[in-house]
Amino acid sequence: MLSRAKRKIIFYSKDLILILCGVLSAGFGLGSFLLPNGFIDGGVTGISLLVSTISGIPLSVLIVLINIPFLIIGYKNVNKSFAIRSLFSICALSLVVAFVHYPIITHDKLFISAFGGFFLGIGIGLSMRGGAVIDGTELLAIYLSKKIGMTIGDIILIFNIIIFSVAIYFLSVEVALYAILTYLAASKTVDYIITGIEEYTGIYIFSDKSEEIRQVLTMDLGQGVTIYTGRRGYTPYGSVPPNVDIVFTVITRLELSKLKQAVELIDPQAFLVMHSIKDTKGGMLKKRGHF
């Protein structure tokens, strides 16, 4: 059994590896696609690219300077440890942009937008998996959502609309439109990295053969389950609703088809209610990673 100190070292080491891989991937997206072709993205990275294009100030300097106010907000209002990790990851990205020379992959504008955003999104996602950000937009969005009641997604969207509007004025409509494609590619990639192919699904199973289903799920499929005692709602007038056992389990999308087949073999009339779950802690689950 590992001691608590050793477990912490393992966790911190995994986080560091994720952050460094994220920084290198984001650097690749910037150095091989976006920077050589004058493209921008959304968020603080987009502001840095826009200011660098207009003013000629090195991007490596702007990445740190423009993120500092967001990091201060995160340090005071979100989480100090998260802000410190984010400062490390942003400084690391700045150094990578300044000193690592990536090859220019393509000059095709569509490929630049798609793959520049893709690798940038991988970088942002991996850094978040490591407990940090390389773009301070999320920190500002978290802070403002508590103050004005808007969702984090809406705030980030408004923030990026402003950036793309400024890009239209200073650069061109074409550059702004490609920037939107870059942002969409990056945001979708971030979603995939964070939730992954193993996004969790919670399933409630209503069946008269709940005990058989429980045994198959636990013994054959190796799933953890919880049994709820409920009462049926639809009964003849005047009769007492009978009790029913409700089987609840959490699985990944990869396992969903196998579970549905197993339940259908036992009870084709079973009623299944499914909903997405962002993350879980503990229990009999294969974790995607730790934050």
C-alpha positions as CSV (number, residue, x, y, z in Angstrom):
1,M,0.0,0.0,0.0
2,L,1.5,3.3,-1.1
3,S,1.8,6.0,1.5
4,R,-0.1,9.3,1.2
5,A,3.1,11.2,0.4
6,K,4.0,8.7,-2.4
7,R,0.5,8.9,-3.9
8,K,0.8,12.7,-3.9
9,I,4.1,12.5,-5.8
10,I,2.6,10.2,-8.3
11,F,-0.4,12.5,-8.8
12,Y,1.8,15.6,-9.1
13,S,4.0,13.8,-11.6
14,K,1.1,12.8,-13.8
15,D,-0.2,16.4,-13.7
16,L,3.2,17.7,-14.7
17,I,3.5,15.3,-17.6
18,L,0.0,16.3,-18.8
19,I,0.7,20.0,-18.6
20,L,4.1,19.7,-20.4
21,C,2.5,17.5,-23.1
22,G,-0.3,20.1,-23.4
23,V,2.2,23.0,-23.7
24,L,4.2,21.2,-26.4
25,S,1.0,20.4,-28.4
26,A,-0.3,24.0,-28.1
27,G,3.2,25.2,-29.2
28,F,3.0,22.9,-32.2
29,G,-0.4,24.3,-33.1
30,L,0.9,27.9,-32.9
31,G,4.3,27.4,-34.3
32,S,3.5,25.1,-37.2
33,F,0.1,26.4,-38.3
34,L,-1.2,29.7,-36.8
35,L,1.8,31.9,-36.3
36,P,3.6,31.5,-39.7
37,N,0.3,32.3,-41.5
38,G,-1.0,35.2,-39.4
39,F,-4.0,33.3,-38.1
40,I,-5.6,33.9,-34.7
41,D,-7.7,32.0,-32.2
42,G,-10.2,32.9,-29.5
43,G,-9.6,33.6,-25.9
44,V,-6.5,35.2,-24.4
45,T,-4.4,33.3,-26.9
46,G,-6.4,35.0,-29.7
47,I,-5.9,38.4,-28.1
48,S,-2.1,37.7,-27.9
49,L,-2.0,36.7,-31.5
50,L,-4.0,39.7,-32.6
51,V,-1.9,42.2,-30.6
52,S,1.3,40.5,-31.9
53,T,0.1,40.7,-35.5
54,I,-0.8,44.4,-35.1
55,S,2.1,45.6,-33.0
56,G,4.9,43.3,-33.7
57,I,5.5,42.5,-30.0
58,P,6.7,38.9,-29.6
59,L,3.9,36.5,-28.9
60,S,5.9,34.8,-26.1
61,V,5.9,38.1,-24.2
62,L,2.2,38.8,-24.8
63,I,1.1,35.3,-23.7
64,V,2.4,36.0,-20.2
65,L,1.5,39.7,-19.9
66,I,-2.1,39.4,-21.1
67,N,-2.7,36.4,-18.9
68,I,-1.5,38.0,-15.7
69,P,-4.8,39.9,-14.9
70,F,-6.7,36.7,-15.5
71,L,-4.3,34.7,-13.2
72,I,-4.7,37.3,-10.5
73,I,-8.5,36.9,-10.7
74,G,-8.1,33.1,-10.6
75,Y,-5.7,33.4,-7.6
76,K,-8.1,35.5,-5.6
77,N,-11.5,34.1,-6.5
78,V,-11.1,30.6,-7.9
79,N,-8.3,28.4,-6.5
80,K,-4.8,29.4,-5.6
81,S,-3.2,26.1,-6.5
82,F,-5.0,26.1,-9.9
83,A,-3.7,29.7,-10.5
84,I,-0.1,28.7,-9.6
85,R,-0.2,25.7,-11.9
86,S,-1.7,27.9,-14.6
87,L,1.1,30.4,-14.2
88,F,3.6,27.6,-14.7
89,S,1.9,26.3,-17.8
90,I,1.6,29.7,-19.4
91,C,5.2,30.6,-18.7
92,A,6.2,27.2,-20.2
93,L,4.1,27.9,-23.3
94,S,5.8,31.3,-23.6
95,L,9.2,29.6,-23.5
96,V,8.2,27.0,-26.1
97,V,6.9,29.7,-28.5
98,A,10.1,31.7,-28.0
99,F,12.7,28.9,-28.3
100,V,11.2,25.8,-29.9
101,H,11.3,26.0,-33.7
102,Y,8.5,23.9,-35.1
103,P,8.4,23.1,-38.9
104,I,5.8,24.9,-41.0
105,I,3.4,22.1,-42.1
106,T,1.1,23.8,-44.6
107,H,-0.1,27.1,-46.1
108,D,-3.6,25.8,-46.9
109,K,-5.9,28.1,-45.0
110,L,-8.5,25.5,-44.2
111,F,-5.9,23.0,-42.9
112,I,-4.3,25.8,-40.9
113,S,-7.6,26.6,-39.2
114,A,-8.6,23.0,-38.6
115,F,-5.3,21.5,-37.4
116,G,-4.0,24.6,-35.7
117,G,-7.2,24.6,-33.6
118,F,-7.0,20.9,-33.2
119,F,-3.5,20.8,-31.7
120,L,-4.2,24.0,-29.7
121,G,-7.3,22.3,-28.3
122,I,-5.3,19.2,-27.4
123,G,-2.9,21.4,-25.5
124,I,-5.6,23.3,-23.6
125,G,-7.4,20.0,-22.8
126,L,-4.3,18.2,-21.5
127,S,-3.3,21.2,-19.4
128,M,-6.8,21.2,-17.9
129,R,-6.5,17.5,-17.2
130,G,-3.3,18.3,-15.3
131,G,-5.1,20.9,-13.2
132,A,-4.1,24.1,-15.1
133,V,-5.0,26.3,-18.0
134,I,-2.8,27.9,-20.7
135,D,-5.5,30.4,-21.5
136,G,-7.0,32.6,-18.8
137,T,-10.4,33.1,-20.4
138,E,-11.8,30.3,-18.3
139,L,-10.7,32.0,-15.1
140,L,-12.4,35.2,-16.0
141,A,-15.6,33.4,-17.1
142,I,-15.7,31.5,-13.8
143,Y,-15.3,34.8,-11.9
144,L,-17.9,36.7,-13.9
145,S,-20.5,33.9,-13.8
146,K,-20.6,34.2,-10.0
147,K,-21.0,38.0,-10.3
148,I,-23.5,38.4,-13.1
149,G,-25.3,35.1,-13.2
150,M,-24.5,34.1,-16.8
151,T,-23.1,30.7,-17.7
152,I,-19.4,30.2,-18.2
153,G,-20.0,29.1,-21.8
154,D,-22.1,32.3,-22.6
155,I,-19.3,34.5,-21.2
156,I,-16.6,32.8,-23.2
157,L,-18.8,33.1,-26.3
158,I,-19.3,36.9,-25.8
159,F,-15.6,37.3,-25.1
160,N,-14.7,35.6,-28.4
161,I,-17.3,37.5,-30.4
162,I,-15.6,40.7,-29.2
163,I,-12.2,39.3,-30.3
164,F,-13.4,38.3,-33.7
165,S,-15.1,41.7,-34.2
166,V,-11.9,43.5,-33.5
167,A,-10.1,41.1,-35.9
168,I,-12.5,42.1,-38.6
169,Y,-11.6,45.8,-38.1
170,F,-7.8,45.5,-37.8
171,L,-7.2,42.5,-40.1
172,S,-10.0,41.3,-42.4
173,V,-13.3,39.5,-42.6
174,E,-11.5,36.4,-44.0
175,V,-9.0,36.2,-41.2
176,A,-11.9,36.6,-38.6
177,L,-13.9,33.8,-40.3
178,Y,-10.9,31.4,-40.3
179,A,-10.3,32.4,-36.7
180,I,-13.9,31.2,-35.9
181,L,-13.1,27.9,-37.5
182,T,-9.9,27.7,-35.5
183,Y,-11.8,28.4,-32.3
184,L,-14.5,25.8,-33.1
185,A,-11.9,23.1,-33.8
186,A,-10.1,24.0,-30.6
187,S,-13.2,24.0,-28.4
188,K,-14.5,20.7,-29.7
189,T,-11.1,19.1,-29.2
190,V,-11.0,20.4,-25.6
191,D,-14.4,18.9,-25.0
192,Y,-13.2,15.5,-26.3
193,I,-10.0,15.6,-24.3
194,I,-11.8,16.5,-21.1
195,T,-14.8,14.1,-21.4
196,G,-13.1,11.6,-23.8
197,I,-14.5,8.6,-25.5
198,E,-15.2,7.2,-22.0
199,E,-17.7,9.9,-21.0
200,Y,-19.8,8.5,-18.2
201,T,-23.5,7.6,-18.5
202,G,-25.8,7.0,-15.5
203,I,-28.5,4.4,-16.2
204,Y,-31.6,3.6,-14.2
205,I,-33.1,0.2,-15.0
206,F,-36.8,-0.5,-14.1
207,S,-37.6,-4.2,-14.4
208,D,-39.5,-7.0,-12.7
209,K,-36.4,-9.0,-13.1
210,S,-34.1,-6.5,-11.3
211,E,-32.3,-9.2,-9.3
212,E,-31.3,-11.1,-12.4
213,I,-30.1,-7.9,-14.0
214,R,-28.2,-6.9,-10.8
215,Q,-26.4,-10.3,-10.9
216,V,-25.5,-10.0,-14.5
217,L,-24.2,-6.5,-14.1
218,T,-22.1,-7.2,-11.1
219,M,-20.9,-10.8,-11.8
220,D,-20.6,-10.9,-15.6
221,L,-19.9,-7.3,-16.5
222,G,-18.1,-6.3,-13.3
223,Q,-20.2,-3.1,-12.8
224,G,-20.9,-1.5,-9.5
225,V,-24.6,-1.0,-8.9
226,T,-27.0,0.6,-6.4
227,I,-30.5,-0.7,-5.7
228,Y,-33.3,1.9,-5.0
229,T,-36.6,0.8,-3.7
230,G,-39.5,2.6,-5.5
231,R,-43.2,2.3,-6.2
232,R,-44.9,2.0,-9.5
233,G,-47.0,5.0,-10.4
234,Y,-49.5,3.5,-12.9
235,T,-51.9,1.1,-11.2
236,P,-55.6,0.4,-11.5
237,Y,-57.8,2.9,-9.6
238,G,-58.0,2.2,-5.9
239,S,-55.1,-0.4,-5.8
240,V,-51.9,0.1,-3.8
241,P,-48.9,0.7,-6.1
242,P,-46.5,-2.2,-5.8
243,N,-42.9,-1.8,-4.8
244,V,-40.2,-2.1,-7.5
245,D,-36.4,-2.3,-7.3
246,I,-34.6,0.2,-9.4
247,V,-31.1,-0.7,-10.5
248,F,-28.7,2.2,-11.0
249,T,-25.2,2.0,-12.5
250,V,-22.6,4.3,-14.1
251,I,-20.7,3.1,-17.2
252,T,-18.7,4.5,-20.0
253,R,-20.1,5.0,-23.5
254,L,-17.9,2.1,-24.7
255,E,-19.7,-0.3,-22.4
256,L,-23.2,1.1,-23.1
257,S,-24.1,-1.3,-26.0
258,K,-23.0,-4.3,-24.0
259,L,-25.1,-3.4,-21.0
260,K,-28.2,-2.8,-23.1
261,Q,-27.8,-6.1,-24.8
262,A,-27.4,-7.9,-21.4
263,V,-30.5,-6.2,-20.0
264,E,-32.6,-7.0,-23.1
265,L,-31.7,-10.7,-23.0
266,I,-33.1,-10.8,-19.4
267,D,-36.1,-8.5,-19.9
268,P,-37.0,-7.1,-23.3
269,Q,-39.6,-4.9,-21.6
270,A,-37.2,-3.3,-19.2
271,F,-37.4,0.5,-19.0
272,L,-34.0,2.3,-19.1
273,V,-33.4,6.0,-18.3
274,M,-29.9,7.3,-19.3
275,H,-28.2,10.6,-18.7
276,S,-24.7,12.0,-19.2
277,I,-22.4,12.4,-16.2
278,K,-19.4,14.7,-16.4
279,D,-17.2,12.9,-13.9
280,T,-17.3,10.6,-10.9
281,K,-15.2,9.8,-7.9
282,G,-14.6,6.4,-6.2
283,G,-16.6,3.3,-6.7
284,M,-16.0,0.5,-9.2
285,L,-15.1,2.7,-12.2
286,K,-12.1,3.0,-14.6
287,K,-11.2,6.7,-14.2
288,R,-10.3,8.9,-17.1
289,G,-7.7,10.8,-15.2
290,H,-7.4,12.9,-12.0
291,F,-7.6,16.7,-11.7
